[in-house]
């Protein structure tokens, strides 16, 4: 009985450590999602500002238009990349506690087999 209790406590501790690691991974994933979403918004706003200035200056002299057009394209392109990264992370979905659930199913199957043998 004492050996069973010791094994059960060790097993529970291992599973809790796995839950902790999975929670930390999920926090990292959500943090990345937030960073890319904020980058997309900021770059999109900057791109729109440059685009507005571009159209304003379009009626002006010579090469200023080209410079503003290039900056507008760069900021809008970067915003598109950031949006793509944020969408990819969002579609990836959460894997929170997936490994722990798999291990618990294995433990349950092992204990069931041991009960059937006894």
C-alpha positions as CSV (number, residue, x, y, z in Angstrom):
1,X,0.0,0.0,0.0
2,X,2.9,2.4,0.8
3,X,4.5,1.7,-2.5
4,X,1.2,2.5,-4.3
5,X,0.9,5.8,-2.4
6,X,4.5,6.7,-3.3
7,X,4.0,5.9,-6.9
8,X,0.7,7.8,-7.1
9,X,2.3,10.9,-5.6
10,X,5.3,10.7,-7.9
11,X,3.0,10.3,-10.9
12,X,0.8,13.2,-9.8
13,X,3.9,15.4,-9.4
14,X,5.1,14.5,-12.9
15,X,1.7,15.3,-14.4
16,X,1.5,18.6,-12.6
17,X,5.0,19.6,-13.8
18,X,3.8,18.8,-17.4
19,X,0.7,20.9,-16.9
20,X,3.0,23.8,-15.7
21,X,5.2,23.5,-18.8
22,X,2.2,23.4,-21.1
23,X,0.7,26.5,-19.5
24,X,4.0,28.4,-20.0
25,X,4.1,27.4,-23.6
26,X,0.5,28.7,-24.1
27,X,1.5,32.0,-22.4
28,X,4.3,32.3,-24.9
29,X,2.0,31.6,-27.9
30,X,-0.5,34.2,-26.8
31,X,2.3,36.7,-26.2
32,X,3.5,36.2,-29.7
33,X,0.0,36.6,-31.0
34,X,-0.4,39.9,-29.2
35,X,3.0,41.2,-30.4
36,X,2.2,40.4,-34.1
37,X,-1.3,41.9,-33.7
38,X,0.0,45.1,-32.2
39,X,2.7,45.3,-35.0
40,X,0.0,44.8,-37.6
41,X,-2.1,47.6,-36.3
42,X,0.8,50.0,-35.8
43,X,2.3,49.3,-39.2
44,X,-1.1,49.5,-40.9
45,X,-1.7,52.9,-39.3
46,X,1.7,54.2,-40.4
47,X,1.1,52.9,-43.9
48,X,-2.2,54.7,-44.1
49,X,-0.7,57.9,-42.9
50,X,2.1,57.6,-45.5
51,X,-0.5,56.8,-48.1
52,X,-2.5,59.9,-47.2
53,X,0.6,62.0,-47.4
54,X,1.5,60.4,-50.7
55,X,-1.8,61.4,-52.3
56,X,-1.4,64.9,-50.8
57,X,2.1,65.3,-52.2
58,X,1.1,63.7,-55.5
59,X,0.1,67.1,-56.7
60,X,3.5,68.6,-55.7
61,X,6.9,68.7,-57.5
62,X,9.1,65.8,-58.5
63,X,10.8,63.0,-56.4
64,X,9.0,63.4,-53.1
65,X,6.1,61.4,-54.6
66,X,8.4,58.5,-55.3
67,X,9.9,58.5,-51.8
68,X,6.4,58.6,-50.1
69,X,5.1,55.9,-52.4
70,X,8.0,53.6,-51.5
71,X,7.5,54.2,-47.8
72,X,3.8,53.7,-48.1
73,X,4.4,50.4,-49.9
74,X,7.0,49.3,-47.3
75,X,4.8,50.0,-44.3
76,X,1.7,48.4,-45.9
77,X,3.7,45.4,-46.9
78,X,5.1,45.0,-43.4
79,X,1.5,45.3,-42.0
80,X,0.4,42.6,-44.4
81,X,3.2,40.3,-43.2
82,X,2.3,41.0,-39.5
83,X,-1.4,40.3,-40.2
84,X,-0.4,37.0,-41.9
85,X,1.8,36.0,-38.9
86,X,-1.0,36.9,-36.4
87,X,-3.6,34.9,-38.4
88,X,-1.3,31.9,-38.7
89,X,-0.7,31.9,-34.9
90,X,-4.5,32.3,-34.3
91,X,-5.4,29.5,-36.6
92,X,-2.7,27.3,-35.1
93,X,-5.0,26.9,-32.0
94,X,-4.2,26.1,-28.5
95,X,-2.4,22.9,-27.6
96,X,-2.8,23.6,-23.9
97,X,-2.6,20.4,-21.8
98,X,-2.6,18.2,-24.9
99,X,0.5,16.3,-23.7
100,X,-0.9,16.0,-20.2
101,X,-4.1,14.5,-21.4
102,X,-2.3,12.0,-23.5
103,X,-0.1,11.0,-20.5
104,X,-3.2,10.7,-18.3
105,X,-4.9,8.5,-20.8
106,X,-1.8,6.3,-20.9
107,X,-1.8,6.1,-17.1
108,X,-5.4,5.2,-17.1
109,X,-4.9,2.5,-19.6
110,X,-2.0,1.1,-17.7
111,X,-3.9,1.1,-14.4
112,X,-6.9,-0.5,-16.1
113,X,-4.6,-3.3,-17.5
114,X,-3.2,-3.8,-14.0
115,X,-6.7,-4.1,-12.5
116,X,-7.7,-6.6,-15.1
117,X,-4.7,-8.8,-14.3
118,X,-5.3,-8.7,-10.6
